[in-house]
Amino acid sequence: MVEKTYIILQARMNSERLPGKVMKQIGGTPIIGILIRRLKQSELPIILATSTNIENDELVEYAKSLDVQIFRGSEDNVLERYYLAAKSVNAKTIIRVTGDNPLLDGRFLLENVNNYCNLNDERAYLSTGLSHSFPLGISIEIFSFNLLEEAYDNAKHPGEFEHVTPYMHQNKPDNINIIKVKRKEDRYHYRLTVDTSDDFMLNKKLIEEFECDKKDMEEIIQILDNNQELVHLNYTSIQKKWDE
């Protein structure tokens, strides 16, 4: 494992479509808490990168109670917030995770971190999302601090500031090595992210009725395969694009 590897967890209370979603409870635990517990399976340090807005105070205090490091920065310029969070701990390798994906598997994350580190390539950008083969909500991006700094110095499009990494995978700077992690059987049409009330209801059922917060990614996919009525709970939810 490369030294100075950090999970930087992006979250805030001011969600446009589902305000306060990261602190909405399932089974008595906020979804951000479910995610943090699962991320800790990787045994990697976690930094919560949120904004300085007062509405995030509750989120910050909760994350502190789980022994998560905190960085607070810009509300809207998330790229800057990410860059300064990474710089504050002298991170060399960064795993980008968002707080609305409670069923992300920490062991799956660690497997991808190890694969990234084995590349020994600071120009590598690894993504489980670009292949469009994993369920939405099983999203991991891994990149070097140098690539993040390059994005911070050169980003121009508003979507690049909001979504952090489009500079890396859309503009495709010279010599970038884009690694698209692909699942053999496509399940991209499954939505495990929480962006709408329908998404929340699906995650609530998966966790409270099927104990998916205790299962790995493939076990969760198998449950969805075997219970297609669950998939239909949020099939009308549309994912926001990076450039919207």
C-alpha positions in Angstrom: 0.0 0.0 0.0 1.3 3.4 -1.0 1.9 5.7 2.0 -0.4 8.6 2.6 -3.5 6.9 1.1 -6.8 8.5 2.2 -10.5 8.0 1.6 -11.9 11.5 1.1 -15.6 11.3 1.7 -17.6 14.1 0.2 -20.9 15.0 1.9 -23.1 17.9 2.8 -26.6 18.5 4.1 -27.8 20.8 1.3 -28.7 18.3 -1.4 -31.0 19.8 -4.1 -33.2 16.7 -4.6 -33.2 15.2 -1.1 -32.1 17.7 1.5 -30.4 16.3 4.5 -30.2 12.8 3.0 -26.8 11.9 4.5 -28.3 12.1 8.0 -31.6 10.4 7.1 -31.8 7.3 9.3 -32.2 3.7 8.3 -32.5 1.2 11.1 -31.7 3.9 13.6 -28.4 4.9 11.9 -27.8 7.8 9.5 -26.9 6.6 6.0 -23.5 8.4 6.3 -22.9 6.3 9.4 -23.7 3.1 7.6 -21.3 4.1 4.8 -18.5 5.0 7.3 -18.9 1.7 9.0 -18.5 -0.1 5.7 -15.6 2.0 4.6 -13.7 1.2 7.8 -13.5 -2.4 6.6 -10.7 -1.1 4.4 -8.7 0.1 7.4 -7.8 3.2 5.5 -8.0 6.7 7.1 -11.2 8.6 6.2 -11.6 12.4 5.9 -15.0 13.9 5.7 -14.8 16.8 3.3 -17.8 19.1 3.9 -18.5 22.8 3.7 -18.3 25.6 6.3 -22.0 26.2 6.1 -23.6 26.0 9.5 -26.2 23.5 8.4 -23.4 20.9 8.2 -22.5 21.2 11.9 -24.7 18.3 12.8 -23.0 16.1 10.1 -19.6 17.2 11.4 -20.3 16.3 15.0 -21.7 13.0 14.0 -18.7 12.1 11.9 -16.4 13.2 14.8 -18.2 10.7 17.0 -17.1 8.0 14.6 -13.5 9.1 14.8 -13.5 10.5 11.3 -11.2 13.4 10.4 -12.9 16.6 9.3 -12.1 19.2 6.6 -14.4 22.1 6.0 -14.2 24.2 2.9 -16.2 25.7 0.0 -19.9 24.8 -0.3 -20.0 25.0 -4.1 -16.4 24.6 -5.3 -16.1 21.0 -4.3 -12.9 20.6 -6.3 -11.2 23.2 -4.2 -12.6 21.6 -1.0 -11.2 18.2 -2.1 -7.8 19.6 -3.0 -7.4 21.5 0.2 -8.6 18.5 2.2 -5.9 16.3 0.5 -3.3 18.9 1.0 -4.1 19.3 4.7 -2.9 15.7 5.4 -0.2 15.6 2.6 -2.1 12.8 0.9 -0.4 11.1 -2.0 -3.1 8.7 -3.1 -6.8 9.7 -2.9 -10.0 7.5 -3.0 -13.0 9.7 -3.8 -16.3 8.5 -2.3 -19.6 10.4 -1.9 -21.8 10.3 1.2 -24.9 9.2 -0.7 -23.7 5.6 -1.4 -24.3 3.8 1.9 -23.9 0.3 0.5 -20.4 0.8 -1.0 -18.3 -2.2 0.0 -15.0 -1.4 1.9 -13.4 -4.6 1.0 -14.2 -4.0 -2.7 -12.7 -0.6 -2.3 -9.5 -2.0 -0.8 -9.2 -4.5 -3.6 -9.3 -1.6 -6.1 -6.8 0.4 -4.1 -4.3 -2.4 -4.1 -4.8 -2.8 -7.9 -4.2 0.9 -8.3 -1.1 0.9 -6.2 0.3 -2.1 -8.1 0.3 0.1 -11.2 2.8 2.4 -9.6 1.7 5.2 -12.0 0.9 8.7 -10.8 -0.8 9.4 -14.1 -3.4 6.6 -13.5 -7.0 7.4 -12.8 -9.0 4.3 -11.7 -12.8 4.3 -11.8 -15.5 1.7 -11.2 -18.2 4.0 -12.6 -16.9 4.8 -16.1 -17.4 1.2 -17.3 -21.2 1.5 -16.6 -21.2 -2.1 -15.4 -21.5 -1.8 -11.6 -24.7 -0.6 -9.9 -24.9 3.2 -9.4 -23.8 3.7 -5.8 -20.8 1.4 -6.1 -18.6 4.2 -7.2 -14.9 4.5 -6.4 -12.4 6.8 -8.0 -8.6 6.6 -7.2 -6.0 9.0 -8.3 -2.8 10.7 -7.2 -2.5 14.1 -5.5 -0.6 15.3 -8.5 -3.6 14.6 -10.8 -5.9 16.3 -8.3 -3.6 19.4 -8.2 -3.5 19.5 -12.0 -7.3 19.4 -12.1 -7.4 22.2 -9.4 -5.0 24.3 -11.4 -6.7 23.8 -14.8 -10.4 23.2 -14.4 -12.7 25.7 -16.2 -16.1 24.1 -16.6 -18.6 24.6 -13.7 -19.2 20.8 -13.6 -15.5 20.2 -13.0 -15.7 22.3 -9.8 -18.8 20.5 -8.6 -17.9 16.9 -9.4 -14.1 17.0 -8.8 -12.9 14.5 -11.4 -14.3 15.4 -14.9 -11.1 17.2 -15.7 -9.4 13.8 -15.4 -11.8 11.6 -17.3 -13.5 14.0 -19.7 -10.7 16.3 -20.8 -8.2 13.5 -20.7 -5.0 15.4 -20.2 -1.8 14.1 -21.9 -0.6 10.7 -20.8 -3.4 10.0 -18.4 -3.9 6.3 -17.9 -7.7 5.8 -17.5 -8.5 2.4 -15.8 -12.1 1.4 -16.2 -12.9 -1.4 -13.8 -15.5 -3.6 -15.4 -17.9 -6.2 -13.9 -18.4 -9.3 -16.1 -22.2 -9.0 -16.0 -23.6 -5.5 -16.4 -25.8 -4.3 -13.5 -25.5 -0.6 -14.1 -29.3 -0.3 -14.2 -29.4 -1.1 -10.5 -29.5 2.1 -8.4 -27.9 1.8 -4.9 -27.2 5.5 -4.6 -29.5 7.8 -2.6 -30.5 10.8 -4.7 -34.3 10.7 -4.5 -36.9 9.6 -2.0 -37.4 6.4 -4.1 -33.7 5.7 -3.9 -33.9 6.1 -0.1 -36.9 3.7 0.1 -34.9 1.0 -1.8 -31.9 1.3 0.5 -34.2 1.3 3.5 -35.7 -2.1 2.4 -32.4 -3.6 1.5 -30.9 -2.7 4.9 -33.9 -3.2 7.2 -35.3 -6.3 5.5 -32.3 -8.0 3.9 -29.5 -6.7 6.1 -27.5 -5.5 3.1 -25.4 -3.2 5.3 -23.7 -6.5 6.5 -23.3 -7.9 3.0 -20.7 -7.5 0.3 -21.3 -6.1 -3.1 -21.9 -9.4 -4.9 -24.3 -10.5 -2.2 -26.3 -7.3 -2.6 -26.4 -7.7 -6.4 -27.6 -11.3 -5.9 -30.5 -10.1 -3.7 -31.5 -7.6 -6.4 -31.2 -10.2 -9.1 -33.6 -12.5 -7.1 -36.0 -9.7 -6.1 -36.8 -7.7 -9.2 -39.7 -5.9 -7.5 -37.0 -4.1 -5.5 -35.3 -2.8 -8.6 -38.6 -1.3 -9.7 -38.9 0.9 -6.6 -36.5 3.5 -8.0 -36.2 2.7 -11.7 -37.7 6.1 -12.7 -35.0 8.0 -10.8 -32.6 9.8 -13.3 -28.9 10.3 -12.5 -27.7 13.9 -12.7 -24.9 14.3 -15.3 -21.6 15.9 -14.4 -22.1 18.7 -16.9 -25.7 19.7 -16.0 
